[in-house]
Amino acid sequence: MSLKLNSSGGGSVTLQEPSTASNLTLTLPTTTGTAVIQNASNNLLMNSGYGSDAVAYGCRAWVNFNGTGTVAIRGSGNVSSITDNGTGDYTVNYTVAMPDVNYCSLVTGTNHEGQNISGDSKLRDTASNKLVGSVRMQFTVNDNQTAYDSPNANLAIFR
């Protein structure tokens, strides 16, 4: 079955799963051909011009926030709130929990002078602070690990 939509129309299209276990393919009108595939294991596959389809691992949560004074989220995805635990110490709470704690976390930020961090932006004690519903992060500088509030704090979670 083929469905054709024109640019002047509106509305929505609902696709129903096939009656057999097979790959679902969405072909977009470009010269690159197949753009997105969902295989029988419900993995999202993409061919981004590398010659083969591969499992795509998306960012499961992200946040950009001001960690000085009253913490303020500038933008986020799958983040419900930030808890300020003290100077340079924050807990990021997920809207939808991770399936387990085996995710990858990327933490970045700037110091109070707006310069790139000369110390550490890191997860706190991952053994007890990396949870399915939240993760705790900390900003420190210098060898003595002096904590500081980051005016431009960022976290991305991949799984």
C-alpha positions, 0 to 999 in steps of 0.5 A: 500500500502506498500513501501520498500526501501533498504539502498543501494538505493537513492532518495526520497519518496513523500507521498500524503494525503489519500482521507479520513480524517484519521490519517497518520502514519509513521512506522519505522523498529524498535521494538517500532512500530509507531514512529510518527503520524499526526492526522486529526487536523494536530497535530504531535503525538509521543509515546516516550515509555510512552505507549500512543501517545501525542501531541509533542510541538517542539522548534519553535526558538532557538539561541546560541550567543556571546553577547560581542563586535559585537554580533555573532550567533554560531548556531540557528534555525528560528532566522534571526538576533540579535539586540544589544540594549546596554549592556546586552540587545538584541532583537532576530528576528525570521525568521518565525513569531510566530502565537501569543505571547502566547509562552514560552521563556527560556533564559540562559547565563553566565557572563563575568567571564564564571561562571553561572549567579548569577543574572538574564537572562530574557525577558525584559518587556514582555508586550511590548517586546514579539512580534510575530516577535521578543523577547527582552532579558536582562542579569543583575546581583546583586540587583541593576540590573547591566546589562552585556554582556553575552559571552554565551547567549541562547534563546529557544522558545516553543509553 
